């Protein structure tokens, strides 16, 4: 089966229709496999530094005004790959896998001149979902740490509200730069050609007094504006009306940098021509079981095969294990502890710098303010969680539902597995609206067997909690106000037989 959004438009529309009645955060709704990316949200921070020379460039500039401009260029230059997760623009955007609590990602970029730039990223919270990261280059003395909490809603377009921030520090000048995490709206979904638009006004604020104010003004609903458009002005806090530099153009293409005093064009900054450097991670055989690419290995393999059933089953093993862990932690009164990041009551740098433009930053204090634990970065060794695996199994002990690559149980060979409704790992089992449903659809939905087609001549199917799902000759209708879990149950049953 094709794993492409364009060729799955009808199924995508069914999915969109099924979530249209849900209000609130959609972060823990499982999308059809062809919508999913082959990486987790915990990998996204790599795109802050996949142009390593932009990341370290400010450290080599002695003029503080020009240094602030270089930080602005680094910020703008990172946006394209962040939003597309390194995919080509013509491939559109896909939904990253929801990172599970404790998921880790490590990588580096090595260059003879630049030295080594390193990344540690960790999923530090599952409800709400929060990813924290730390990037650093010892040779040039540049380091950045940050965190983001995402809330996803749908109203014709997918809106991603980001709460959090990052701080870049340059050792040589003892300077800090407060960096925002812009909100995103994914448009063009129903047409099958989704693309991101950044939204809002934000300020990059430096401890040396220079501020870069960025306004994202993409294409409007009536065709006004420019796709992926933005404008920026750099000024000093002592002279807020005096532009030192201005930028205008597309964050996904080229922009013009102009000297604010003379009006002269300084540079055409074209992110399409920037050479991205692919991050290097350890071979899967050398990764810890809690590292992202190894943990999601079976899911990624199934996605590449276009195997919906395999994707769902592999995801479910991790998701179910995570739910079991949360229940055990609640029972024992021992909450999960992150490895490389910790919460703090206050971040003095953020508190001071954000005063220059409080509207640029949204922080959910309940979710926590997350800072890197430098000692843990230096001293924590593998295995990071002993014998415990993300599936809640123990290393070396194979649970009955765990399968080796390419191997099937006899019961799977004889009869397709029933579709068991599960939620993504951010589901809160204590919340009745998000608790997992374990209703077995095998008695209600006709399963596809060899040489036969799925029979959809089904009358009313009750899906836990009163949601009526009617399917007749492939047509799908829903009555009632479904919960997140009920929608997920329906989707798993609806698509579990797709090849």
C-alpha positions as CSV (number, residue, x, y, z in Angstrom):
1,X,0.0,0.0,0.0
2,X,1.1,3.5,-0.7
3,X,2.3,5.5,2.3
4,X,1.6,8.8,0.6
5,X,-1.0,11.4,1.7
6,X,-2.0,12.4,-1.8
7,X,-3.0,8.8,-2.8
8,X,-4.9,8.3,0.5
9,X,-7.1,11.4,0.4
10,X,-10.4,9.6,0.9
11,X,-9.1,7.9,4.0
12,X,-7.7,11.1,5.2
13,X,-11.1,12.8,4.9
14,X,-12.7,10.0,6.9
15,X,-10.1,10.6,9.6
16,X,-10.6,14.3,9.6
17,X,-14.4,13.9,9.8
18,X,-14.0,11.6,12.7
19,X,-12.0,14.1,14.8
20,X,-14.0,17.2,13.7
21,X,-16.4,16.9,16.6
22,X,-13.7,16.6,19.3
23,X,-12.8,19.8,21.2
24,X,-9.6,20.3,23.1
25,X,-6.1,18.8,22.6
26,X,-5.6,16.2,19.9
27,X,-2.0,15.4,20.8
28,X,-2.9,11.8,21.8
29,X,-5.1,10.9,18.8
30,X,-3.6,8.3,16.6
31,X,-3.5,9.3,13.0
32,X,-3.7,6.8,10.1
33,X,-0.2,5.4,9.4
34,X,0.1,7.1,6.0
35,X,-0.1,10.4,7.9
36,X,2.7,9.5,10.3
37,X,6.3,10.5,9.9
38,X,9.1,8.0,10.4
39,X,10.5,9.8,13.4
40,X,9.3,10.9,16.8
41,X,8.8,14.4,18.2
42,X,11.9,13.8,20.4
43,X,14.0,14.0,17.2
44,X,12.7,17.4,16.1
45,X,15.3,19.4,18.1
46,X,18.0,18.2,15.7
47,X,16.8,20.8,13.2
48,X,17.9,23.7,15.4
49,X,21.5,22.8,14.4
50,X,21.5,20.9,11.2
51,X,23.3,23.9,9.8
52,X,26.1,23.8,12.4
53,X,28.0,26.7,11.0
54,X,24.9,29.0,11.5
55,X,24.7,27.7,15.1
56,X,28.3,28.6,16.0
57,X,28.7,31.7,13.8
58,X,27.8,34.3,16.5
59,X,30.7,33.2,18.6
60,X,33.2,34.5,16.0
61,X,31.6,38.0,15.7
62,X,33.0,40.7,17.9
63,X,30.4,43.4,17.1
64,X,27.4,42.8,19.4
65,X,25.0,44.3,16.8
66,X,26.2,41.9,14.1
67,X,26.3,39.1,16.6
68,X,22.5,39.6,17.3
69,X,21.9,39.5,13.5
70,X,23.7,36.2,13.2
71,X,21.5,34.8,16.0
72,X,18.5,36.0,14.0
73,X,19.8,34.3,10.8
74,X,20.4,31.0,12.7
75,X,16.8,31.2,14.0
76,X,15.3,31.9,10.6
77,X,17.5,29.3,8.9
78,X,16.3,26.5,11.3
79,X,12.6,27.0,10.7
80,X,12.2,25.2,7.3
81,X,13.6,21.9,8.5
82,X,11.9,22.1,11.8
83,X,8.5,22.3,10.2
84,X,9.1,19.7,7.5
85,X,11.2,17.5,9.8
86,X,13.9,17.3,7.1
87,X,11.5,16.2,4.4
88,X,11.4,17.8,1.0
89,X,8.8,20.5,0.7
90,X,7.0,18.7,-2.2
91,X,6.5,15.7,0.1
92,X,4.4,17.8,2.5
93,X,4.3,17.5,6.3
94,X,3.6,14.4,8.3
95,X,2.7,14.0,11.9
96,X,5.7,12.8,14.0
97,X,5.1,9.9,16.3
98,X,4.1,10.9,19.8
99,X,7.2,10.5,21.9
100,X,6.7,8.3,25.0
101,X,7.8,9.4,28.5
102,X,11.5,8.9,28.9
103,X,12.2,8.6,25.2
104,X,15.7,9.7,24.3
105,X,17.6,10.9,21.2
106,X,21.3,11.6,20.9
107,X,23.3,12.8,17.9
108,X,26.2,14.9,16.8
109,X,27.7,16.8,13.8
110,X,31.5,16.6,13.4
111,X,33.5,19.0,11.3
112,X,37.3,19.6,11.3
113,X,36.8,23.4,11.5
114,X,33.7,23.6,13.6
115,X,34.5,20.8,16.0
116,X,31.7,18.7,17.4
117,X,28.1,19.9,17.9
118,X,26.1,17.6,20.1
119,X,22.4,17.1,21.0
120,X,20.6,15.4,23.8
121,X,16.8,15.3,23.6
122,X,14.4,13.7,26.1
123,X,10.6,13.4,26.5
124,X,10.2,14.7,30.0
125,X,6.5,14.7,30.3
126,X,3.6,12.7,28.8
127,X,0.6,14.6,30.0
128,X,1.1,17.3,28.9
129,X,3.6,16.2,26.2
130,X,6.9,18.1,26.7
131,X,10.2,17.6,24.9
132,X,13.4,19.2,26.3
133,X,16.7,19.5,24.5
134,X,20.3,20.6,24.9
135,X,22.7,21.6,22.0
136,X,26.3,22.5,22.5
137,X,29.6,23.0,20.8
138,X,32.6,23.1,23.2
139,X,35.1,24.3,20.7
140,X,33.2,27.5,20.0
141,X,31.6,27.8,23.4
142,X,28.0,28.0,22.1
143,X,25.2,26.1,23.9
144,X,21.4,26.2,23.8
145,X,18.8,24.5,25.9
146,X,15.0,24.6,25.7
147,X,11.7,22.9,26.0
148,X,8.4,22.9,24.2
149,X,4.9,21.8,25.1
150,X,2.5,21.3,22.3
151,X,-1.3,21.5,22.2
152,X,-2.9,20.4,18.9
153,X,-6.4,21.3,17.8
154,X,-8.3,20.9,14.6
155,X,-10.8,23.2,12.9
156,X,-10.3,22.7,9.2
157,X,-6.6,23.2,9.7
158,X,-4.4,21.7,12.4
159,X,-3.3,24.3,14.9
160,X,-0.2,23.6,17.0
161,X,0.2,25.9,20.0
162,X,3.7,25.8,21.5
163,X,4.5,26.7,25.0
164,X,8.1,27.1,26.1
165,X,11.3,28.7,25.0
166,X,15.0,28.2,24.4
167,X,18.1,30.1,25.6
168,X,21.3,30.3,23.6
169,X,24.5,31.2,25.6
170,X,27.8,32.3,24.1
171,X,30.6,31.7,26.5
172,X,33.1,34.2,25.0
173,X,30.9,37.2,25.6
174,X,28.8,35.7,28.4
175,X,25.7,36.6,26.5
176,X,22.2,35.0,26.6
177,X,19.6,35.1,23.8
178,X,16.0,34.2,24.6
179,X,14.5,32.3,21.7
180,X,10.8,31.7,21.0
181,X,9.0,28.6,19.7
182,X,6.4,29.9,17.2
183,X,2.9,28.5,16.8
184,X,2.1,26.6,13.7
185,X,-1.0,26.1,11.5
186,X,-0.9,23.2,9.0
187,X,-3.0,24.1,6.0
188,X,-4.0,22.3,2.9
189,X,-4.8,19.0,4.7
190,X,-8.2,18.3,3.0
191,X,-6.7,18.9,-0.4
192,X,-4.0,16.3,0.4
193,X,-1.1,18.8,0.1
194,X,-0.5,19.9,3.7
195,X,2.0,22.7,4.4
196,X,2.9,24.7,7.5
197,X,2.4,28.4,8.2
198,X,4.0,30.0,11.3
199,X,1.8,32.4,13.1
200,X,2.2,35.3,15.5
201,X,4.8,38.0,16.6
202,X,7.8,37.0,18.6
203,X,11.0,38.7,19.9
204,X,14.5,37.2,20.2
205,X,15.9,39.1,23.2
206,X,19.6,39.4,24.0
207,X,21.2,40.2,27.4
208,X,23.3,42.8,25.4
209,X,20.2,44.9,24.7
210,X,19.6,43.9,21.1
211,X,16.1,42.7,20.2
212,X,14.9,41.1,16.9
213,X,11.2,41.3,16.5
214,X,9.8,38.8,14.0
215,X,6.3,38.8,12.5
216,X,5.0,35.8,10.6
217,X,2.4,36.9,8.0
218,X,1.8,33.9,5.7
219,X,-0.9,33.5,3.1
220,X,-4.4,34.5,4.3
221,X,-7.7,32.7,3.6
222,X,-8.5,35.2,0.9
223,X,-5.2,34.8,-0.9
224,X,-3.6,37.8,0.6
225,X,0.0,37.8,1.9
226,X,2.9,35.5,0.9
227,X,3.1,31.8,1.7
228,X,5.6,31.3,4.6
229,X,6.1,35.1,4.7
230,X,7.8,36.9,7.5
231,X,9.4,40.2,8.4
232,X,11.8,41.2,11.1
233,X,13.5,44.3,12.5
234,X,16.5,44.3,14.8
235,X,16.9,47.2,17.2
236,X,18.4,48.1,20.6
237,X,16.2,48.3,23.6
238,X,17.4,51.9,24.3
239,X,16.3,53.0,20.8
240,X,13.3,50.9,20.0
241,X,12.2,53.0,17.0
242,X,15.6,52.8,15.3
243,X,15.9,49.8,12.9
244,X,19.5,48.6,12.7
245,X,18.6,45.8,10.3
246,X,15.5,44.5,8.6
247,X,14.6,41.2,7.0
248,X,11.7,40.4,4.7
249,X,10.8,37.4,2.6
250,X,9.9,33.8,3.2
251,X,11.3,31.7,6.0
252,X,11.0,28.7,3.7
253,X,12.8,30.5,0.9
254,X,14.8,33.7,0.4
255,X,14.7,37.0,2.4
256,X,16.5,40.3,2.0
257,X,18.7,41.8,4.8
258,X,18.8,45.6,4.7
259,X,20.9,48.0,6.7
260,X,18.4,50.0,8.7
261,X,20.5,53.2,8.8
262,X,21.6,53.4,5.2
263,X,18.8,51.4,3.5
264,X,21.4,49.5,1.6
265,X,20.8,45.8,0.8
266,X,23.4,43.7,2.7
267,X,22.5,40.2,1.8
268,X,20.0,37.8,0.2
269,X,19.6,35.0,2.7
270,X,18.2,31.9,1.0
271,X,17.5,29.0,3.2
272,X,16.8,26.7,0.2
273,X,20.5,27.0,-0.7
274,X,21.7,26.2,2.8
275,X,23.4,22.9,3.1
276,X,21.9,20.8,5.8
277,X,24.2,18.4,7.6
278,X,22.6,15.1,8.6
279,X,22.9,14.3,12.3
280,X,24.9,11.2,13.2
281,X,23.5,8.7,15.7
282,X,24.8,5.4,16.9
283,X,24.0,2.3,15.0
284,X,20.8,0.7,16.3
285,X,22.7,-2.2,17.7
286,X,24.6,0.2,19.9
287,X,21.6,2.3,21.1
288,X,19.9,1.9,24.4
289,X,16.4,0.5,24.2
290,X,15.1,3.9,25.3
291,X,16.7,5.7,22.4
292,X,14.1,6.8,19.9
293,X,15.1,5.0,16.6
294,X,15.7,1.7,18.3
295,X,12.5,1.9,20.4
296,X,10.3,2.7,17.4
297,X,12.2,0.4,15.0
298,X,9.3,-2.0,14.3
299,X,7.0,1.0,13.8
300,X,9.4,2.7,11.3
301,X,9.9,-0.6,9.4
302,X,6.1,-1.1,9.1
303,X,5.6,2.5,8.0
304,X,8.2,2.1,5.2
305,X,6.4,-1.1,4.1
306,X,3.1,0.8,4.1
307,X,1.8,-1.8,6.5
308,X,-1.1,-0.3,8.5
309,X,-1.6,-3.5,10.6
310,X,2.1,-3.8,11.4
311,X,2.3,-0.1,12.3
312,X,-0.7,-0.3,14.6
313,X,0.5,-3.5,16.3
314,X,4.0,-2.2,16.9
315,X,2.8,1.1,18.3
316,X,0.3,-0.7,20.6
317,X,3.1,-2.7,22.2
318,X,4.8,0.5,23.3
319,X,1.7,2.4,24.2
320,X,0.3,-0.5,26.3
321,X,3.6,-0.8,28.1
322,X,3.6,2.9,28.9
323,X,0.1,2.8,30.3
324,X,1.1,-0.1,32.5
325,X,4.1,1.9,33.8
326,X,2.0,4.9,34.7
327,X,-0.5,2.7,36.6
328,X,2.4,1.0,38.5
329,X,4.0,4.4,39.3
330,X,0.6,5.7,40.6
331,X,0.1,2.6,42.7
332,X,3.6,2.8,44.2
333,X,3.6,6.6,44.6
334,X,6.9,6.8,42.6
335,X,6.5,9.2,39.7
336,X,8.8,8.9,36.7
337,X,12.1,10.8,36.9
338,X,13.7,12.2,33.8
339,X,17.4,11.6,33.2
340,X,19.0,14.7,31.7
341,X,16.6,17.5,32.6
342,X,15.0,18.8,35.7
343,X,12.3,21.3,36.6
344,X,13.1,24.5,38.3
345,X,10.9,27.0,40.2
346,X,12.3,29.9,38.3
347,X,14.7,30.6,35.4
348,X,16.3,34.0,36.2
349,X,17.5,34.5,32.6
350,X,14.0,33.9,31.2
351,X,12.4,36.1,33.9
352,X,14.7,39.0,33.1
353,X,14.8,38.9,29.4
354,X,11.1,38.1,28.8
355,X,10.2,41.4,30.4
356,X,11.1,43.2,27.1
357,X,8.3,41.4,25.3
358,X,6.1,39.1,27.6
359,X,3.6,38.5,24.8
360,X,6.2,36.4,22.8
361,X,6.3,33.6,25.3
362,X,3.8,31.2,26.8
363,X,4.9,28.9,29.6
364,X,2.6,26.4,31.3
365,X,3.8,26.4,34.9
366,X,1.9,23.2,35.6
367,X,3.9,21.5,32.9
368,X,7.1,22.8,34.4
369,X,10.1,24.9,33.4
370,X,12.8,22.5,32.3
371,X,16.6,23.0,32.5
372,X,19.5,20.7,31.5
373,X,21.2,18.8,34.3
374,X,24.9,19.2,33.3
375,X,26.2,16.7,35.7
376,X,23.8,14.1,34.4
377,X,25.0,14.8,30.8
378,X,28.5,14.0,31.9
379,X,27.9,11.1,34.2
380,X,24.8,9.1,33.2
381,X,25.7,5.7,31.7
382,X,23.9,3.0,29.9
383,X,21.7,1.1,30.4
384,X,19.7,4.2,31.3
385,X,16.8,2.3,32.9
386,X,18.5,-1.0,33.8
387,X,16.6,-4.0,32.4
388,X,13.3,-2.1,31.9
389,X,12.2,-1.6,28.3
390,X,9.7,1.0,27.0
391,X,7.2,-1.8,26.6
392,X,7.4,-2.4,30.3
393,X,9.1,-5.8,29.7
394,X,12.5,-6.7,31.0
395,X,15.6,-7.0,28.8
396,X,16.0,-10.5,27.6
397,X,12.6,-11.6,28.7
398,X,10.2,-12.0,25.7
399,X,6.6,-11.4,26.5
400,X,4.0,-13.5,24.6
401,X,2.9,-10.6,22.5
402,X,6.4,-9.6,21.5
403,X,7.5,-10.9,18.1
404,X,10.8,-11.2,16.4
405,X,11.2,-9.3,13.1
406,X,9.5,-11.1,10.2
407,X,7.9,-13.7,12.5
408,X,4.2,-14.3,13.2
409,X,2.4,-16.3,15.8
410,X,0.3,-19.2,14.5
411,X,-2.9,-17.5,15.6
412,X,-2.0,-14.5,13.5
413,X,-1.3,-16.6,10.5
414,X,-4.7,-18.3,10.8
415,X,-6.9,-15.3,11.8
416,X,-6.2,-11.6,11.6
417,X,-5.9,-10.1,15.1
418,X,-8.9,-8.3,16.5
419,X,-8.6,-4.5,16.6
420,X,-8.0,-3.4,20.2
421,X,-8.6,0.3,20.8
422,X,-5.6,2.0,22.4
423,X,-4.5,5.6,22.9
424,X,-1.2,7.1,22.3
425,X,1.2,7.2,25.2
426,X,0.2,10.7,26.3
427,X,-3.2,9.3,27.4
428,X,-4.0,9.8,31.1
429,X,-5.5,6.6,32.4
430,X,-7.0,8.4,35.4
431,X,-9.1,10.6,33.0
432,X,-12.3,8.8,32.0
433,X,-12.4,10.8,28.8
434,X,-8.9,9.4,27.8
435,X,-8.9,5.9,29.4
436,X,-8.1,3.1,27.0
437,X,-11.0,1.0,25.6
438,X,-10.5,-2.8,25.4
439,X,-13.6,-3.6,23.4
440,X,-12.9,-6.3,20.9
441,X,-14.3,-5.5,17.5
442,X,-13.7,-9.0,16.1
443,X,-17.3,-10.1,16.9
444,X,-18.8,-7.0,15.2
445,X,-16.7,-6.1,12.2
446,X,-16.1,-8.6,9.3
447,X,-12.3,-9.1,8.9
448,X,-10.6,-9.4,5.5
449,X,-9.3,-12.9,4.9
450,X,-7.4,-14.3,1.9
451,X,-9.2,-13.8,-1.3
452,X,-12.1,-11.9,0.2
453,X,-12.9,-8.3,0.7
454,X,-13.9,-6.5,3.9
455,X,-17.7,-6.6,4.3
456,X,-19.0,-3.4,5.6
457,X,-22.7,-4.4,5.7
458,X,-22.9,-3.7,9.4
459,X,-25.7,-2.1,11.2
460,X,-25.3,-0.3,14.5
461,X,-21.9,-1.1,16.2
462,X,-21.7,0.0,19.8
463,X,-18.3,1.4,20.6
464,X,-18.0,1.8,24.4
465,X,-19.7,4.7,26.1
466,X,-22.6,5.1,23.7
467,X,-21.0,6.2,20.4
468,X,-22.9,4.7,17.5
469,X,-20.9,3.9,14.4
470,X,-22.7,2.9,11.2
471,X,-20.9,1.5,8.2
472,X,-22.8,0.6,5.1
473,X,-21.0,-0.3,1.8
474,X,-17.9,1.6,3.0
475,X,-19.8,4.8,4.0
476,X,-18.9,5.9,7.5
477,X,-21.2,8.0,9.7
478,X,-21.1,8.8,13.4
479,X,-23.7,9.9,15.8
480,X,-23.1,11.4,19.2
481,X,-20.2,13.2,20.8
482,X,-17.2,10.8,20.7
483,X,-14.4,10.9,23.2
484,X,-10.8,10.7,22.1
485,X,-10.6,7.0,23.0
486,X,-13.8,6.2,21.1
487,X,-12.5,7.9,17.9
488,X,-9.3,5.9,18.2
489,X,-11.2,2.7,18.7
490,X,-13.2,3.3,15.6
491,X,-10.1,4.2,13.5
492,X,-8.3,1.1,14.5
493,X,-11.2,-1.1,13.7
494,X,-11.9,0.8,10.4
495,X,-8.3,0.6,9.1
496,X,-6.8,-2.5,10.8
497,X,-7.3,-4.7,7.7
498,X,-5.8,-2.3,5.1
499,X,-2.9,-3.8,3.3
